[in-house]
Amino acid sequence: MPSVEDIDLTDWGFWRRPPDERHAAFRILRYEPGLIRFEEPDIIIAPKGPGYYALTRHADVVEASRRPQDFCSGKGAISIPDMPGDMHEYFGSLISMDDPRHAKIRRIVSRAFSPRMIQRFEDQVEAVAGGLAERLGADGTGDFVADVAARLPLKIICDMMGIGAEHYRAVLEATNVILAGNDAEFLPTGDVEQHALALLTAGQTLKDLVEEIGRERRRDPADDLISALVNANIDGESLTDQELGSFFILLVVAGNETTRNAIAHGLDLFTREPAQRALLTAGFDARMPGAVEEIVRYVSPVIWMRRTVTRDTMLNDHEVKEGDKLLLYYGSANRDETVFTEPERFDILRDPNPHVGFGGPGPHFCLGAHLARREITVMFRELLRRHPGIRADGEPERLESNFINGIKRLPYAL
């Protein structure tokens, strides 16, 4: 077991280690009485800051989430360095805003992204999932991510937004780049300037696409989410083109990556845990809601989010100062032994399951949680109904990232 001094969450070498080793390191950090400070990454496009504290305990992550007035998101929720200009909002949108602007944007978006609107797409989710499952029978083997996990959320999000099929590949490629982390398959990792340029180019591709469609929908509204967003008006306010573009980047990135990784990890887990799979198939409708929550807890698709301390205050028993950076490690909080019995065990009957896989309580709880749960549920229902013997047929190829717990490829067999 490593000592605290041996653990460096900023070092890419740490994130290349096997998942079990990383979980063991976070367990050590959870038992440290204080907060551990780490050095910030040294990148060209932003000055190196004073470092950050890792919040690894469930109680600390929950407390920082529920007090946005003390722990804000607007100084960079998805980046450790303070990014130049509005770059953090460009890629973060809602999750990189604070009230009152956050409340305004969320009110507009929530009207168009409510459970009632999502309900209209439930039949479509079932049709798309059923079609994907049906087509698997043609070959019987393949890459589960490419054939299933990446396809369902991409099509649903694009259809909801009103993005035509001709743009699917461009959207998928751009989201892969934006959340590539340090993976050389998607980004030029050896050249920091080219790395930043690739990220900005991917973001601009998505922004240009939605702004073009948004202009069309203002002139000629359709029955889609972009029309609802560009024509929404609350207290005389509506989304600007910049806000629409930033929100679209957030929606397609978060809506694709988190759901597709939960589905991919889910198949891998049910292959490794045949007893849990048997439990699920013996009572799918009753047990799948719990299975979804346990998949999200166990794999924590989003590894962390950042908060910045707005004033000298206390976070539970920890003294923090104005300007301190806090990284909320959801995956560690979701394995906190003081909250979860046998946290390293995958248990679809776990109850209660107060995980923070969709974020902690507060204004930044995941807006798309309802849709993600629905997609995961329907996809596994269709897979297990049509192909009860489907299984992972090899080790997953993991994304090299300290932000997304991603699977790039997963071989499967029917």
MARTI-800204 format. One record per residue (C-alpha): x, y, z; residue number from 1. Coordinates in nm, 3 decimals. Each point is the difference from the previous one (the first is absolute). Layout:
        X        Y        Z  seq
        X        Y        Z  NUM
...
***
This chain:
        X        Y        Z  seq
    0.000    0.000    0.000    1
    0.139    0.344   -0.086    2
    0.045    0.270    0.260    3
   -0.162    0.341   -0.034    4
    0.334    0.141   -0.115    5
    0.005   -0.249   -0.289    6
   -0.338    0.114   -0.137    7
   -0.005    0.276   -0.261    8
   -0.340    0.061   -0.158    9
    0.150    0.249   -0.245   10
    0.248   -0.250   -0.147   11
   -0.130   -0.172   -0.315   12
    0.184   -0.309    0.114   13
   -0.251   -0.036    0.283   14
   -0.291   -0.012   -0.246   15
    0.172   -0.267   -0.209   16
    0.002   -0.236    0.296   17
   -0.261   -0.279    0.024   18
   -0.334    0.111    0.149   19
    0.045   -0.214    0.313   20
    0.328    0.175    0.078   21
   -0.158    0.343   -0.043   22
   -0.291   -0.095    0.226   23
    0.249   -0.118    0.265   24
    0.179    0.335   -0.017   25
   -0.325    0.192    0.046   26
   -0.084   -0.220    0.297   27
    0.326    0.114    0.162   28
   -0.085    0.365   -0.069   29
   -0.348   -0.041    0.153   30
    0.155   -0.112    0.328   31
    0.230    0.301    0.024   32
   -0.148    0.237    0.262   33
    0.065    0.318   -0.201   34
   -0.026    0.111   -0.361   35
    0.294   -0.089   -0.224   36
    0.133    0.267   -0.235   37
    0.139   -0.092   -0.342   38
    0.200    0.198   -0.254   39
   -0.187    0.129   -0.302   40
    0.089   -0.120   -0.349   41
    0.240    0.226   -0.185   42
   -0.155    0.103   -0.332   43
    0.091    0.276   -0.245   44
   -0.343    0.157   -0.052   45
   -0.058    0.080    0.369   46
    0.223    0.110    0.287   47
    0.084   -0.267    0.254   48
   -0.205    0.055    0.313   49
    0.067   -0.065    0.368   50
   -0.133   -0.357   -0.002   51
   -0.326   -0.169    0.094   52
   -0.149   -0.202    0.283   53
   -0.147   -0.343   -0.074   54
   -0.341   -0.062    0.157   55
   -0.013   -0.378    0.023   56
   -0.259   -0.059    0.275   57
   -0.372   -0.022   -0.070   58
   -0.090    0.252    0.270   59
    0.241    0.261   -0.137   60
   -0.118   -0.039   -0.360   61
   -0.364    0.031    0.108   62
    0.068    0.304    0.219   63
    0.196    0.183   -0.270   64
   -0.279   -0.074   -0.250   65
   -0.283    0.130    0.215   66
    0.168    0.335    0.082   67
    0.053    0.177   -0.333   68
    0.022    0.337    0.174   69
    0.321   -0.120    0.172   70
    0.131   -0.236   -0.267   71
   -0.063    0.145   -0.344   72
    0.018   -0.151   -0.348   73
    0.047    0.318   -0.203   74
    0.379    0.010    0.028   75
    0.044   -0.334   -0.172   76
   -0.208   -0.310    0.070   77
    0.165   -0.225   -0.257   78
    0.361    0.121    0.003   79
    0.262    0.008    0.273   80
    0.191    0.304   -0.133   81
   -0.191    0.326   -0.034   82
   -0.062    0.001   -0.375   83
    0.040    0.323   -0.198   84
   -0.304    0.211   -0.093   85
   -0.331   -0.183   -0.019   86
    0.150   -0.334   -0.098   87
   -0.139   -0.175    0.309   88
   -0.353    0.111   -0.090   89
    0.059   -0.085   -0.365   90
    0.042   -0.366    0.094   91
   -0.184   -0.002    0.333   92
   -0.308    0.214   -0.058   93
   -0.244   -0.054    0.289   94
    0.245   -0.195    0.214   95
    0.249    0.289   -0.016   96
   -0.248    0.271    0.106   97
   -0.128    0.135    0.329   98
   -0.322    0.175    0.090   99
   -0.162    0.223   -0.105  100
    0.114   -0.080   -0.356  101
   -0.008   -0.374    0.065  102
   -0.356    0.021    0.130  103
   -0.112    0.196   -0.307  104
    0.152   -0.243   -0.249  105
   -0.118   -0.305    0.191  106
   -0.358    0.131    0.013  107
   -0.003    0.039   -0.377  108
    0.162   -0.336   -0.063  109
   -0.213   -0.183    0.257  110
   -0.319    0.107   -0.178  111
    0.124   -0.171   -0.316  112
    0.168   -0.294    0.176  113
   -0.268   -0.101    0.247  114
   -0.111   -0.359    0.071  115
   -0.318    0.077   -0.194  116
    0.199    0.083   -0.313  117
    0.226   -0.300    0.049  118
   -0.313   -0.215    0.035  119
   -0.077    0.079   -0.363  120
    0.324   -0.170   -0.100  121
   -0.052   -0.319    0.200  122
   -0.149   -0.189   -0.293  123
    0.290    0.115   -0.213  124
    0.253   -0.121    0.259  125
   -0.162   -0.344   -0.011  126
   -0.007   -0.003   -0.380  127
    0.366    0.101   -0.032  128
    0.115   -0.243    0.271  129
   -0.202   -0.281   -0.156  130
    0.147    0.067   -0.342  131
    0.356    0.000    0.136  132
   -0.057   -0.325    0.187  133
   -0.160   -0.162   -0.305  134
    0.294    0.086   -0.226  135
    0.249   -0.169    0.232  136
   -0.126   -0.338   -0.113  137
    0.153    0.043   -0.345  138
    0.359   -0.060    0.111  139
   -0.017   -0.120    0.358  140
    0.325    0.172    0.098  141
    0.143    0.348   -0.018  142
    0.080    0.312    0.200  143
   -0.279    0.070    0.246  144
    0.084    0.370    0.028  145
   -0.016    0.062   -0.375  146
   -0.298   -0.230   -0.061  147
   -0.217    0.089    0.300  148
    0.124    0.219    0.285  149
    0.102    0.302   -0.209  150
   -0.287   -0.022   -0.247  151
   -0.305    0.022    0.226  152
    0.073    0.323    0.192  153
    0.146    0.167   -0.310  154
   -0.314   -0.059   -0.207  155
   -0.240    0.090    0.281  156
    0.176    0.327    0.086  157
    0.035    0.099   -0.366  158
   -0.364   -0.085   -0.072  159
   -0.117    0.192    0.306  160
    0.201    0.302   -0.109  161
   -0.107   -0.028   -0.363  162
    0.346   -0.092   -0.134  163
   -0.020   -0.201   -0.323  164
    0.165   -0.339   -0.048  165
    0.249    0.153   -0.242  166
    0.163    0.174    0.298  167
    0.024   -0.302    0.234  168
    0.361   -0.086   -0.082  169
    0.119    0.360    0.038  170
   -0.176    0.028    0.336  171
    0.148   -0.330    0.124  172
    0.351    0.088   -0.112  173
   -0.018    0.342    0.162  174
   -0.123   -0.140    0.332  175
    0.276   -0.262   -0.006  176
    0.259    0.276   -0.033  177
   -0.150    0.226    0.267  178
    0.004   -0.277    0.261  179
    0.316   -0.176   -0.120  180
    0.200    0.088    0.311  181
    0.356   -0.102   -0.082  182
   -0.086   -0.270   -0.251  183
    0.230    0.016   -0.302  184
   -0.260   -0.172   -0.219  185
   -0.208    0.319    0.001  186
    0.240    0.282    0.088  187
    0.362    0.098   -0.077  188
    0.117   -0.056    0.357  189
    0.364    0.092   -0.063  190
   -0.073    0.356   -0.116  191
   -0.189    0.218    0.246  192
   -0.086    0.271   -0.255  193
   -0.132   -0.254   -0.251  194
   -0.188   -0.170    0.284  195
   -0.177    0.326    0.086  196
   -0.066    0.076   -0.367  197
   -0.163   -0.341   -0.050  198
   -0.229    0.061    0.298  199
   -0.104    0.344   -0.123  200
   -0.057   -0.128   -0.353  201
   -0.226   -0.278    0.127  202
   -0.197    0.246    0.212  203
   -0.033    0.240   -0.292  204
   -0.129   -0.280   -0.223  205
   -0.286   -0.068    0.241  206
   -0.069    0.367    0.064  207
   -0.016    0.086   -0.371  208
   -0.235   -0.291   -0.064  209
   -0.253    0.092    0.267  210
    0.011    0.372   -0.076  211
   -0.079   -0.067   -0.366  212
   -0.294   -0.222    0.095  213
   -0.106    0.251    0.267  214
   -0.030    0.277   -0.257  215
   -0.217   -0.226   -0.213  216
   -0.221   -0.091    0.297  217
   -0.057    0.365    0.091  218
   -0.137    0.055   -0.349  219
   -0.179   -0.333   -0.030  220
   -0.046   -0.183    0.334  221
   -0.023   -0.380    0.001  222
   -0.094   -0.255    0.265  223
    0.348   -0.033    0.150  224
    0.209    0.119    0.291  225
    0.193    0.267   -0.192  226
   -0.329    0.162   -0.103  227
   -0.120   -0.006    0.360  228
    0.328    0.150    0.123  229
    0.040    0.280   -0.255  230
   -0.364    0.105    0.034  231
   -0.027   -0.031    0.378  232
   -0.062    0.322    0.188  233
   -0.009    0.035    0.377  234
   -0.049    0.346    0.149  235
    0.106    0.153   -0.330  236
    0.323   -0.200   -0.023  237
    0.101   -0.266   -0.251  238
    0.318   -0.183   -0.094  239
    0.260    0.186   -0.205  240
    0.182   -0.179   -0.281  241
    0.305   -0.030    0.227  242
   -0.207   -0.153    0.280  243
   -0.173   -0.236   -0.241  244
    0.333   -0.115   -0.143  245
    0.157   -0.055    0.339  246
   -0.305   -0.188    0.126  247
   -0.001   -0.221   -0.309  248
    0.366   -0.089    0.057  249
   -0.085   -0.096    0.357  250
   -0.309   -0.196   -0.097  251
    0.150   -0.210   -0.278  252
    0.322   -0.062    0.192  253
   -0.164   -0.087    0.331  254
   -0.297   -0.172   -0.159  255
    0.219   -0.221   -0.216  256
    0.303   -0.074    0.211  257
   -0.151   -0.073    0.341  258
   -0.282   -0.220   -0.130  259
    0.211   -0.190   -0.248  260
    0.261   -0.073    0.265  261
   -0.261   -0.115    0.249  262
   -0.141   -0.241   -0.262  263
    0.345   -0.130   -0.096  264
    0.109   -0.044    0.362  265
   -0.335   -0.165    0.070  266
    0.058   -0.282   -0.248  267
    0.353   -0.047    0.133  268
   -0.129   -0.017    0.358  269
   -0.282   -0.244   -0.076  270
    0.254   -0.223   -0.178  271
    0.237    0.005    0.297  272
   -0.286   -0.043    0.251  273
   -0.224   -0.284   -0.127  274
   -0.189   -0.020    0.330  275
   -0.104    0.365   -0.032  276
   -0.103   -0.061   -0.359  277
   -0.213   -0.294    0.109  278
   -0.168    0.217    0.263  279
   -0.079    0.260   -0.263  280
   -0.142   -0.237   -0.258  281
   -0.214   -0.175    0.264  282
   -0.188    0.325    0.065  283
    0.105    0.263   -0.251  284
   -0.277    0.258    0.049  285
    0.033   -0.002    0.379  286
    0.379   -0.005    0.012  287
    0.117    0.206   -0.295  288
   -0.055    0.339    0.173  289
    0.233   -0.112    0.278  290
    0.242   -0.146   -0.253  291
    0.025    0.334   -0.181  292
    0.081    0.182    0.324  293
    0.259   -0.262    0.093  294
    0.168    0.015   -0.342  295
    0.025    0.379    0.030  296
    0.131   -0.026    0.358  297
    0.249   -0.272   -0.075  298
    0.155    0.147   -0.314  299
   -0.062    0.375    0.060  300
    0.023    0.106   -0.368  301
    0.100    0.356    0.098  302
    0.302   -0.022    0.228  303
    0.003    0.354    0.144  304
   -0.131    0.355   -0.015  305
    0.167    0.309    0.142  306
   -0.126    0.260    0.243  307
    0.175    0.319    0.117  308
   -0.031    0.135    0.355  309
   -0.163    0.345    0.000  310
    0.084    0.098    0.360  311
    0.192   -0.131    0.299  312
   -0.224   -0.269    0.147  313
   -0.023   -0.354    0.135  314
   -0.075   -0.307   -0.207  315
   -0.110   -0.249    0.261  316
    0.313   -0.016    0.220  317
    0.234    0.156   -0.255  318
    0.102    0.365   -0.009  319
    0.012    0.137   -0.354  320
    0.097    0.343   -0.130  321
   -0.145    0.228   -0.264  322
    0.138   -0.100   -0.340  323
    0.082   -0.359    0.095  324
   -0.077   -0.251   -0.274  325
   -0.189   -0.317    0.091  326
   -0.034   -0.306   -0.223  327
   -0.306   -0.208    0.086  328
    0.099   -0.360   -0.077  329
   -0.333   -0.172   -0.057  330
    0.150   -0.344   -0.054  331
    0.171    0.014    0.338  332
   -0.309    0.134    0.177  333
   -0.201   -0.284   -0.153  334
    0.227   -0.254    0.170  335
    0.009    0.165    0.341  336
   -0.011   -0.278    0.260  337
   -0.180    0.222    0.248  338
   -0.297    0.024   -0.238  339
   -0.001   -0.318   -0.209  340
    0.022   -0.351    0.143  341
    0.261   -0.198   -0.193  342
    0.046    0.281   -0.253  343
    0.232   -0.205   -0.222  344
   -0.281   -0.252   -0.062  345
   -0.233    0.050   -0.297  346
   -0.349   -0.056    0.144  347
   -0.311    0.089   -0.201  348
   -0.214   -0.051    0.313  349
    0.194    0.264    0.195  350
   -0.242    0.204    0.208  351
    0.039    0.278    0.089  352
    0.234    0.120   -0.273  353
    0.066    0.373    0.053  354
    0.265    0.020   -0.273  355
    0.115    0.326   -0.157  356
    0.056   -0.140   -0.347  357
   -0.234    0.267   -0.144  358
    0.159    0.266    0.220  359
   -0.071    0.094    0.357  360
   -0.312    0.177    0.126  361
   -0.037    0.361   -0.102  362
   -0.054    0.212   -0.310  363
    0.243   -0.198   -0.216  364
   -0.161   -0.343    0.032  365
    0.001   -0.158   -0.347  366
   -0.279    0.141   -0.214  367
    0.000   -0.312   -0.220  368
   -0.011   -0.261    0.278  369
   -0.357   -0.103   -0.084  370
    0.084   -0.054   -0.367  371
    0.321   -0.189    0.082  372
   -0.185   -0.237    0.231  373
   -0.262   -0.062   -0.265  374
    0.251   -0.071   -0.276  375
    0.205   -0.241    0.212  376
   -0.313   -0.185    0.109  377
   -0.149   -0.037   -0.347  378
    0.330   -0.100   -0.161  379
    0.057   -0.286    0.244  380
   -0.362   -0.111   -0.025  381
    0.029   -0.032   -0.377  382
    0.343   -0.164    0.013  383
   -0.094   -0.262    0.258  384
   -0.335   -0.070   -0.163  385
    0.144   -0.059   -0.346  386
    0.346   -0.132    0.093  387
   -0.014   -0.156    0.349  388
    0.352   -0.138   -0.045  389
    0.172    0.327   -0.091  390
    0.324    0.054    0.188  391
    0.324    0.194   -0.011  392
    0.258   -0.212   -0.180  393
    0.323    0.155    0.115  394
    0.145    0.282    0.205  395
   -0.131    0.353   -0.056  396
    0.233    0.248   -0.164  397
   -0.011    0.296    0.235  398
    0.020    0.370   -0.077  399
    0.310    0.169    0.142  400
   -0.177    0.273    0.194  401
   -0.009    0.139    0.351  402
   -0.346    0.151   -0.063  403
   -0.209   -0.267   -0.175  404
   -0.001   -0.367    0.098  405
   -0.033   -0.103   -0.362  406
    0.012   -0.321   -0.200  407
    0.114    0.048   -0.359  408
   -0.059   -0.357   -0.114  409
   -0.152   -0.313    0.149  410
   -0.007   -0.326   -0.200  411
   -0.324   -0.195    0.039  412
   -0.151   -0.330   -0.106  413
   -0.361   -0.117   -0.012  414
***
